[in-house]
Amino acid sequence: TVLYQLFYLPLKSFLKFRLNREMLQCLIRFGFPLYLNQILTFVYGRVSLIIIAALLNPVSVAYFGVAKKVPEAFARMFKSFIVVYFPNASKLFSRGNTHAAQQMMNQSLVLFSIGLLFVALISFLFQKEIVLLIFSEKYLETSLAFSLLMLNFSLRAISNLMGYSLVSAGQASVPAKVNFVASLMNILGCLLLIPQFGFNGAVYSLIIMNVISQILYARYLAKNQIPVAVLQYLKPVFFYLILVGGYVMLGIQSYLVNLVISGAFLAFCWLKIEEFRMAAQFLLRNFLSTKIHKI
Protein backbone atom coordinates (compact mmCIF):
# COMPACT_ATOMS: atom_id res chain seq x y z
CA THR A 1 0.00 0.00 0.00
CA VAL A 2 2.92 2.38 0.68
CA LEU A 3 4.42 1.71 -2.77
CA TYR A 4 1.02 2.16 -4.39
CA GLN A 5 0.57 5.56 -2.75
CA LEU A 6 4.12 6.64 -3.59
CA PHE A 7 3.33 5.98 -7.25
CA TYR A 8 0.77 8.81 -7.16
CA LEU A 9 2.99 11.29 -5.32
CA PRO A 10 5.08 13.88 -7.18
CA LEU A 11 8.42 12.25 -6.40
CA LYS A 12 10.39 15.15 -7.91
CA SER A 13 9.32 17.30 -4.98
CA PHE A 14 11.33 15.04 -2.63
CA LEU A 15 14.53 15.87 -4.52
CA LYS A 16 13.91 19.59 -3.91
CA PHE A 17 13.07 19.10 -0.25
CA ARG A 18 14.48 21.70 2.15
CA LEU A 19 13.88 21.66 5.90
CA ASN A 20 11.70 24.57 6.99
CA ARG A 21 12.41 25.03 10.68
CA GLU A 22 9.56 27.48 11.27
CA MET A 23 7.05 25.12 9.72
CA LEU A 24 8.50 22.18 11.65
CA GLN A 25 8.22 24.07 14.95
CA CYS A 26 4.64 25.02 14.10
CA LEU A 27 3.78 21.38 13.34
CA ILE A 28 5.37 20.19 16.60
CA ARG A 29 3.58 22.86 18.68
CA PHE A 30 0.25 21.94 17.13
CA GLY A 31 0.80 18.18 16.91
CA PHE A 32 2.39 17.37 20.27
CA PRO A 33 -0.78 18.07 22.35
CA LEU A 34 -2.76 15.90 19.91
CA TYR A 35 -0.28 13.05 20.33
CA LEU A 36 -0.42 13.48 24.11
CA ASN A 37 -4.20 13.36 23.88
CA GLN A 38 -4.02 10.02 22.02
CA ILE A 39 -1.87 8.63 24.84
CA LEU A 40 -4.38 9.82 27.44
CA THR A 41 -7.23 8.31 25.39
CA PHE A 42 -5.41 4.98 25.37
CA VAL A 43 -4.81 5.21 29.14
CA TYR A 44 -8.38 5.93 30.20
CA GLY A 45 -9.59 3.30 27.73
CA ARG A 46 -7.54 0.62 29.53
CA VAL A 47 -7.42 1.82 33.12
CA SER A 48 -10.90 0.44 33.87
CA LEU A 49 -9.79 -3.09 32.93
CA ILE A 50 -6.65 -2.77 35.06
CA ILE A 51 -8.60 -1.66 38.14
CA ILE A 52 -11.26 -4.37 37.61
CA ALA A 53 -8.46 -6.97 37.43
CA ALA A 54 -6.86 -5.57 40.60
CA LEU A 55 -10.06 -5.31 42.66
CA LEU A 56 -12.19 -8.18 41.33
CA ASN A 57 -11.32 -11.29 39.30
CA PRO A 58 -10.57 -12.46 35.72
CA VAL A 59 -14.24 -13.33 35.12
CA SER A 60 -15.25 -9.70 35.72
CA VAL A 61 -12.51 -8.57 33.33
CA ALA A 62 -13.91 -10.93 30.69
CA TYR A 63 -17.48 -9.68 31.24
CA PHE A 64 -16.42 -6.05 30.95
CA GLY A 65 -14.40 -6.83 27.82
CA VAL A 66 -17.40 -8.52 26.18
CA ALA A 67 -19.74 -5.67 27.14
CA LYS A 68 -17.35 -3.19 25.43
CA LYS A 69 -17.13 -5.00 22.09
CA VAL A 70 -20.22 -3.55 20.39
CA PRO A 71 -19.70 0.05 21.64
CA GLU A 72 -16.07 -0.12 20.48
CA ALA A 73 -17.24 -1.25 17.05
CA PHE A 74 -19.60 1.74 16.91
CA ALA A 75 -16.69 3.99 17.96
CA ARG A 76 -14.66 2.74 14.98
CA MET A 77 -17.61 3.51 12.69
CA PHE A 78 -17.88 7.01 14.20
CA LYS A 79 -14.31 7.73 13.09
CA SER A 80 -15.54 7.59 9.49
CA PHE A 81 -17.70 10.63 10.19
CA ILE A 82 -14.80 12.44 11.88
CA VAL A 83 -12.67 11.91 8.75
CA VAL A 84 -15.27 13.98 6.87
CA TYR A 85 -16.20 16.42 9.64
CA PHE A 86 -12.73 17.51 10.75
CA PRO A 87 -11.32 18.83 7.43
CA ASN A 88 -14.57 20.64 6.63
CA ALA A 89 -14.68 22.30 10.05
CA SER A 90 -10.99 23.22 9.74
CA LYS A 91 -11.61 24.79 6.34
CA LEU A 92 -14.46 26.93 7.68
CA PHE A 93 -12.49 28.11 10.71
CA SER A 94 -9.36 28.84 8.65
CA ARG A 95 -11.42 31.05 6.32
CA GLY A 96 -12.87 32.95 9.27
CA ASN A 97 -16.36 31.55 8.67
CA THR A 98 -16.94 30.84 12.35
CA HIS A 99 -20.72 31.10 12.11
CA ALA A 100 -20.96 28.34 9.48
CA ALA A 101 -18.54 26.14 11.47
CA GLN A 102 -20.57 26.69 14.63
CA GLN A 103 -23.79 25.87 12.77
CA MET A 104 -22.30 22.65 11.36
CA MET A 105 -21.06 21.66 14.82
CA ASN A 106 -24.41 22.26 16.52
CA GLN A 107 -26.38 20.46 13.83
CA SER A 108 -24.00 17.50 14.05
CA LEU A 109 -24.32 17.45 17.84
CA VAL A 110 -28.13 17.41 17.69
CA LEU A 111 -28.40 14.76 14.98
CA PHE A 112 -25.80 12.48 16.55
CA SER A 113 -27.41 12.95 19.95
CA ILE A 114 -30.75 11.76 18.53
CA GLY A 115 -29.33 8.91 16.45
CA LEU A 116 -26.95 7.50 19.03
CA LEU A 117 -29.37 7.84 21.93
CA PHE A 118 -32.00 6.01 19.89
CA VAL A 119 -29.49 3.19 19.42
CA ALA A 120 -28.71 3.34 23.16
CA LEU A 121 -32.45 3.16 23.94
CA ILE A 122 -32.90 0.12 21.69
CA SER A 123 -29.84 -1.44 23.36
CA PHE A 124 -31.40 -0.89 26.79
CA LEU A 125 -34.87 -2.17 25.89
CA PHE A 126 -33.58 -5.26 24.07
CA GLN A 127 -30.35 -5.74 25.98
CA LYS A 128 -30.78 -9.44 26.74
CA GLU A 129 -31.93 -10.31 23.23
CA ILE A 130 -28.96 -8.50 21.68
CA VAL A 131 -26.44 -10.18 24.01
CA LEU A 132 -27.97 -13.59 23.28
CA LEU A 133 -27.89 -12.92 19.53
CA ILE A 134 -24.33 -11.60 19.33
CA PHE A 135 -22.66 -13.60 22.10
CA SER A 136 -24.38 -16.37 24.06
CA GLU A 137 -26.37 -17.16 27.20
CA LYS A 138 -23.11 -17.32 29.16
CA TYR A 139 -22.75 -13.53 28.88
CA LEU A 140 -26.28 -12.47 29.86
CA GLU A 141 -24.81 -10.94 33.00
CA THR A 142 -23.17 -8.31 30.79
CA SER A 143 -26.48 -7.11 29.28
CA LEU A 144 -26.91 -4.09 31.58
CA ALA A 145 -23.26 -3.09 31.19
CA PHE A 146 -23.58 -3.41 27.42
CA SER A 147 -26.66 -1.16 27.26
CA LEU A 148 -25.07 1.48 29.51
CA LEU A 149 -21.83 1.40 27.53
CA MET A 150 -23.91 2.20 24.44
CA LEU A 151 -25.20 5.24 26.32
CA ASN A 152 -21.61 6.05 27.28
CA PHE A 153 -20.57 5.80 23.63
CA SER A 154 -23.22 8.36 22.63
CA LEU A 155 -21.92 10.75 25.32
CA ARG A 156 -18.33 10.13 24.25
CA ALA A 157 -19.15 10.77 20.59
CA ILE A 158 -20.69 14.13 21.48
CA SER A 159 -17.59 15.02 23.53
CA ASN A 160 -15.35 14.05 20.61
CA LEU A 161 -17.33 16.28 18.25
CA MET A 162 -16.76 19.21 20.58
CA GLY A 163 -13.07 18.33 20.92
CA TYR A 164 -12.51 18.09 17.17
CA SER A 165 -14.32 21.40 16.71
CA LEU A 166 -11.87 23.05 19.10
CA VAL A 167 -8.89 21.50 17.30
CA SER A 168 -10.34 22.74 13.99
CA ALA A 169 -10.44 26.23 15.52
CA GLY A 170 -6.73 25.98 16.37
CA GLN A 171 -7.06 24.95 20.03
CA ALA A 172 -5.06 21.73 19.80
CA SER A 173 -4.10 21.64 23.50
CA VAL A 174 -7.69 21.66 24.84
CA PRO A 175 -8.54 17.94 24.28
CA ALA A 176 -5.37 16.92 26.16
CA LYS A 177 -6.33 19.16 29.11
CA VAL A 178 -9.91 17.86 29.15
CA ASN A 179 -8.86 14.22 28.84
CA PHE A 180 -6.28 14.62 31.61
CA VAL A 181 -9.03 15.77 34.00
CA ALA A 182 -11.39 13.09 32.66
CA SER A 183 -8.78 10.36 33.14
CA LEU A 184 -8.24 11.36 36.77
CA MET A 185 -12.01 11.35 37.34
CA ASN A 186 -12.29 7.93 35.72
CA ILE A 187 -9.56 6.46 37.94
CA LEU A 188 -11.17 7.94 41.06
CA GLY A 189 -14.63 6.77 39.97
CA CYS A 190 -13.40 3.23 39.30
CA LEU A 191 -11.69 3.02 42.70
CA LEU A 192 -14.89 4.17 44.44
CA LEU A 193 -17.57 2.41 42.38
CA ILE A 194 -16.07 -0.96 41.37
CA PRO A 195 -15.91 -2.30 44.96
CA GLN A 196 -19.61 -1.41 45.38
CA PHE A 197 -21.09 -2.34 41.99
CA GLY A 198 -18.61 -4.79 40.52
CA PHE A 199 -17.59 -4.33 36.88
CA ASN A 200 -20.74 -2.21 36.36
CA GLY A 201 -19.04 0.38 38.57
CA ALA A 202 -16.48 0.93 35.79
CA VAL A 203 -19.37 1.66 33.41
CA TYR A 204 -20.88 4.23 35.80
CA SER A 205 -17.46 5.83 36.14
CA LEU A 206 -17.10 6.16 32.35
CA ILE A 207 -20.53 7.81 32.08
CA ILE A 208 -19.66 10.32 34.81
CA MET A 209 -16.31 10.98 33.10
CA ASN A 210 -17.95 11.78 29.75
CA VAL A 211 -20.54 14.06 31.35
CA ILE A 212 -17.68 16.03 32.93
CA SER A 213 -15.86 16.08 29.57
CA GLN A 214 -18.89 17.62 27.87
CA ILE A 215 -19.15 20.33 30.51
CA LEU A 216 -15.45 21.20 30.13
CA TYR A 217 -15.62 21.20 26.32
CA ALA A 218 -18.72 23.42 26.36
CA ARG A 219 -16.89 25.91 28.60
CA TYR A 220 -13.83 25.97 26.33
CA LEU A 221 -16.00 26.42 23.24
CA ALA A 222 -17.85 29.32 24.86
CA LYS A 223 -14.50 30.82 25.90
CA ASN A 224 -13.42 30.72 22.25
CA GLN A 225 -16.69 32.36 21.18
CA ILE A 226 -18.09 29.15 19.67
CA PRO A 227 -21.22 28.67 21.79
CA VAL A 228 -22.82 25.23 21.90
CA ALA A 229 -26.58 24.74 21.59
CA VAL A 230 -26.52 22.70 24.81
CA LEU A 231 -30.25 22.64 25.50
CA GLN A 232 -30.97 21.56 21.94
CA TYR A 233 -28.72 18.50 21.91
CA LEU A 234 -29.67 17.63 25.52
CA LYS A 235 -33.38 17.33 24.70
CA PRO A 236 -32.98 13.72 23.48
CA VAL A 237 -30.87 12.95 26.57
CA PHE A 238 -33.60 14.17 28.94
CA PHE A 239 -36.30 12.25 27.07
CA TYR A 240 -34.12 9.12 27.03
CA LEU A 241 -33.75 9.35 30.82
CA ILE A 242 -37.51 9.89 31.28
CA LEU A 243 -38.39 6.87 29.11
CA VAL A 244 -35.79 4.58 30.70
CA GLY A 245 -36.75 5.73 34.22
CA GLY A 246 -40.44 5.09 33.53
CA TYR A 247 -39.68 1.71 32.00
CA VAL A 248 -37.63 0.61 35.04
CA MET A 249 -40.23 1.90 37.53
CA LEU A 250 -43.15 0.20 35.79
CA GLY A 251 -41.24 -3.05 35.33
CA ILE A 252 -43.36 -4.13 32.36
CA GLN A 253 -41.30 -6.29 30.02
CA SER A 254 -43.05 -6.69 26.70
CA TYR A 255 -41.94 -6.38 23.09
CA LEU A 256 -45.01 -4.23 22.41
CA VAL A 257 -44.11 -1.84 25.25
CA ASN A 258 -40.52 -1.69 24.00
CA LEU A 259 -41.68 -0.79 20.49
CA VAL A 260 -44.06 1.87 21.85
CA ILE A 261 -41.25 3.44 23.89
CA SER A 262 -38.94 3.42 20.86
CA GLY A 263 -41.64 5.06 18.74
CA ALA A 264 -42.33 7.63 21.46
CA PHE A 265 -38.67 8.69 21.43
CA LEU A 266 -38.70 9.27 17.67
CA ALA A 267 -42.08 11.05 17.87
CA PHE A 268 -40.77 13.40 20.56
CA CYS A 269 -37.68 14.22 18.49
CA TRP A 270 -39.88 14.85 15.43
CA LEU A 271 -42.14 17.24 17.33
CA LYS A 272 -39.56 19.08 19.42
CA ILE A 273 -36.34 19.16 17.37
CA GLU A 274 -36.38 20.99 14.05
CA GLU A 275 -33.02 19.61 12.87
CA PHE A 276 -34.38 16.06 13.12
CA ARG A 277 -37.49 16.94 11.06
CA MET A 278 -35.37 18.60 8.38
CA ALA A 279 -32.93 15.67 8.20
CA ALA A 280 -35.75 13.10 8.11
CA GLN A 281 -37.61 15.01 5.37
CA PHE A 282 -34.39 15.36 3.35
CA LEU A 283 -33.67 11.63 3.57
CA LEU A 284 -37.27 10.76 2.73
CA ARG A 285 -37.29 13.03 -0.34
CA ASN A 286 -34.02 11.56 -1.60
CA PHE A 287 -35.23 8.01 -0.97
CA LEU A 288 -38.49 8.60 -2.84
CA SER A 289 -36.77 10.35 -5.73
CA THR A 290 -34.33 7.43 -6.05
CA LYS A 291 -37.21 4.95 -6.10
CA ILE A 292 -39.13 6.95 -8.71
CA HIS A 293 -36.00 7.29 -10.84
CA LYS A 294 -35.43 3.51 -10.77
CA ILE A 295 -39.06 2.87 -11.76
N, C-alpha and C positions, 0 to 999 in steps of 0.2 A: 504493500500500500504506500510506503514511503517513496519507492522508486516511481510508482505510478503518478503520485502527486508532483514529484520533482520534474517529471516529463512536461508538465503544464506550466512550470514556473519559468520566468525569464532568467535563464542561467547566466546570461551575460552580466546581469546586475551584480552577481556575486563577485565577479572579477574586479568590479569597480567599487567594491565595498570599502568604506572608510568609517572608522569608529567615531561616532558622534557622542562625546562625553555628556553633553547637556541633555540629549535625548535619553541616553542610558540612565542618567541620574533621575530624570523625570519618570521613566518606566519603573525604576526600582522604588522610588517614593510612592508611586501609585500602586504598584503590584505587591510590595511586601506586606501591607496590611491585609490584602486579599488572600495571600498565601497563609498568613497567620490565622486568618478566619477559617480557612479550610482545615487547618490543624485542630482548631478549637471545635469545629463541626465534627471531626472524626472522634475527638475526645469525648464530647458529650453524647455522641452516638453509641459509644462503647462502655462508658462509665457505669451505666445502669446494669449491664451484664456482669461487670466486675464486682459491683456491690452485692448483687443478688447471689453470685457465687460465694462471696465472702460471708454473707449473713444467713443464707439459706442452704440449698443443696443443688446438685447437678440437675435434678428433675425440674426444679423451678427455672433454672437457666434454660433448659430445653423448651419448657412451656412458653417462656417469654420470647425465645427465639422464633418459635413457630407463630406466635401471635403477631410478630413484627413482619412476617414474610409478605403478606398482601399489602400493608401500608408502604413497605419499602419498594414494592413493585410499582405502586402508584406514584411514589416519589420519583422514581426513574422516568416514568411517563411525563411527569410535570416538568422535568428538565427540558423536554422537547419544546414546551411553550416558552420557557426562559430563553432558549436559543433564538427565538423569534422576538420576544418582548425586549430583551436587553439592548440589542443594537438599535432598534427603533426608538426606544426611550432615550438612548445616548445621543442619537441623531437630533432629536427634538431639543434636548437640553443644550447640546453644543451650538445649535442655531439660535438659542435664546428664546425658543418657543415654549416657555415654561407652562403656559396655560394648557396647551395641547398635550404636553407630557403629563401634567397633573390630571387632565381629563381621562387620558388613556389609563393611567394608574388606577384612578377611582372606579372606572368602569370595569377594569379587570378584577379589582378587589371584590366588587359587588357580584359579578357573574361567577367568579370562582368560589366565593362564599356560598352562593346558592347551590351551585353544582356539587361541590365537595361535601357540603353539609347534607345534601339530599342523599349522596352515597353513604355518608356516615349514619344517617337515619335508617336507611335500608339495612346497613350492616348491623345496627343495633336491634332492629325489629326481627331480622332473620339471622341472628348471629349463630344460633346452633345449626341451622340448616346449611349455612355457608361453610362452617367449620367441618361439618360432616361431608359435604360435597367435595371440598378441596383437600382436606386431610383425612381424618378418620374419627371413629368414635373415641379412640384413645385420647384425643386432644380436645374433647368437649369442655374440659375445665378452662381452656384458653378462650372460650367464646366471648366472655365479657371483656377480657383484655384486648382481644382482637377488635371488637366494636369501638372501644374507647380509643384505641390506637388509630383507628380510622378518623375519629374526631380530632385526635391530636395532629394527624397528618393535615387535615383541613386548616387547623390553626397555624401549623408550621408553614404551609404553602402561602398563606396570607402574610405571615412575617417575612418570608423570603421575597415576596413581591415588593414589600416596602423596602427591604434591604437592597434589592437590585435597583430600585428606583433611586435610592440615595447614591449608590455607586455610579449610576448613569449621570447623576447631577454633579459628580466629581468628589463625593464624600466617601472615598474608599476606606477610610479608617473606621467609619461608624459600625459596620457589621461586626468587626473584630471586637470593638468595645461592648456592643450589645451581647454578643455571644460569650464574651468573658464573664459578664454578670450572669447571663443565663446558665452557663456551665456551673458556676458556683452555686446558684439556686438549685440546679438539678442534683448536684452532689448532696447538698444539705437536705433537700426533699427526700432523696432516696434513703439517706441515713435515718431520717425520722419516720418515714412512711412504710418502708419495706418490713421492718420488724413487726409493725401492726397489721398490715394488709397483705403480706406476702409479696409475690412478684407483681400483683396488681398495684402495690404501692409505688413501684417504678413508673407505672403508667400514669398514675395521678401526679407524680412529680413532673413528668414530661409535659402534661397539660398545663400545670401551674407555670412551668418554665416558659412555655410558648405564649401564655397570656401576658406574662411580664415582658417578653420580647416585643410583643405588639405594642404595649404601652410605651416602651422605650423608643421604638421606631417611630411611632406617631409623634412623640415629643421632638425627636430629631428632625422629622419632616417639617413640622410646624416651625421649628427654629430656622430651617432653611427656606422658609416661605413657600412650602409645598404642602398646604393643608390637606389632611385626609378626611374623606367623607365617612367618619367613624360610625355615626348613627345609621347611615345607609347600609354599610356592609355588615353591621351588627344585627340588623333586623332579622335575617335568617337565623342567626345564632340564638337570639331570644326565643324565636318561635320553635326552634329545635329543642331548646331546654324545656319549654312549656309542654310540648308534645311528649317528650321522653318522660318528664316528671309525671304527667297525667297517666301515661301508660303504665309506669311503675306503680303508682298509687292505686290505680284500678285493678291491676293484676290480671286483666283479661287477656289470655293468650289465644288468639284466633287469627287465621290468615285473612279473614274478612276485615277484622279490626286493623290489622297491619296495613292492608291496602288502603283503607279509609284514611288512616293517619298519614300515609305517604301522599295520597291525593290532597289531603288538607294542607300539607306543607307547600305543595306546588301551587295550589289555589291561593294561598296567602301571598306567596311571592308574586303571583300574577296580578293580584289586586293591589298590593302595597308597594311594589318595586317596579318603577318604570323601565329601568334598564333590562329587567328580565322580560317584560312584555315586548320591548323593541327587539331583543335578541331572538325570542321565540317566533315573533311575526316574520323576522328576516329569514330565519331558517325554514319556516313553513312556506314562505313565498318561493324560496329557491328550490325547495323540495318539490313543490307543485309544478313549478316551471320546468324542472328537469323531467318530471313524469310526463308532462304534456308534450315536451320536445321529443321524448322517446316514442310516444304514441304517434 
